[in-house]
Amino acid sequence: MECKIFLKVNADLDAAAEILSWFEQINQPPFPDQQIWWQLQTILIEGFMNIVEHGHKDLSSLIPIELEAIRFNKHIEIRIWCFGQPFDLAQQLQDTPELENNDKERGRGLKIISAIADKLTYEQIADNRYCLFMSKSY
């Protein structure tokens, strides 16, 4: 079984509700483990918020962000594409305090994603966009 969905939204934090509603399609049939579903929603929204707040910070909110989610038999892949800024994901993760030592209100998103996702990358692709890739087995 494979289910693939795609969405294009403006780079606006207010799009989170629309994104979660769109993502519900991937939960058919529903995941037997509610914790997995919660984790998938968490990495999706944390990833989107990071792209909007950091990757797109110097760009117009009208420049769209594209999202794709693919549900396979044993794992989910989520891709978020943007015309954002380059950054070194590994260095950022290394420089951010561990979750248990980080009581800041902001700045923990990548650590949360890293703790939940089985794979996390941020790479430039052929058309000068960047792709935040996250996958999670279930």
Secondary structure as UniProt FT lines:
FT   STRAND          3..10
FT   HELIX           13..15
FT   HELIX           16..23
FT   HELIX           24..27
FT   HELIX           34..50
FT   HELIX           51..55
FT   TURN            56..58
FT   TURN            61..62
FT   STRAND          64..71
FT   STRAND          75..82
FT   HELIX           89..95
FT   HELIX           99..101
FT   HELIX           109..116
FT   STRAND          119..124
FT   TURN            126..127
FT   STRAND          130..137
//
